[in-house]
Amino acid sequence: MKDQESNHIGKLTDPEKEELMLAYDESFDEANLISHELVKKQHEKWLKK
């Protein structure tokens, strides 16, 4: 699995890698996160069986 991840990252352009790293860094700030309950509510029409 680790080799597959490395291969995919290697295919990204430098700006894409920078954006990915920025998103990763921002994910540690709780102000940038959405609760699981809110996501479920926003997508409930697709989640219902």
C-alpha positions in Angstrom: 0.0 0.0 0.0 2.8 2.4 0.9 4.4 1.9 -2.6 1.1 2.7 -4.3 0.7 5.9 -2.3 4.3 7.0 -3.2 3.6 6.3 -6.9 0.4 8.5 -6.8 2.1 11.4 -5.1 5.0 11.2 -7.5 2.5 11.9 -10.4 1.4 15.2 -8.9 2.7 18.5 -10.2 4.5 20.7 -7.7 1.5 23.0 -7.3 -0.7 20.0 -6.6 1.8 18.7 -4.0 1.8 22.1 -2.3 -2.0 22.2 -2.3 -2.1 18.7 -0.8 0.3 19.6 1.9 -1.6 22.8 2.7 -4.8 20.8 3.0 -3.0 18.3 5.2 -1.7 21.0 7.5 -5.1 22.8 7.6 -6.7 19.5 8.7 -5.1 19.8 12.1 -7.0 23.0 12.8 -10.5 22.1 14.3 -11.9 25.3 12.8 -11.4 23.7 9.3 -13.2 20.5 10.2 -16.9 19.5 9.7 -18.6 17.2 12.1 -19.5 13.7 11.0 -23.1 14.4 11.9 -23.3 17.5 9.7 -21.8 15.6 6.8 -24.3 12.8 7.2 -27.2 15.4 7.4 -25.9 17.1 4.2 -25.8 13.9 2.3 -28.6 11.9 3.9 -30.5 11.6 0.6 -27.6 9.6 -0.8 -27.0 7.6 2.4 -30.5 6.3 2.8 -31.3 2.8 1.5 
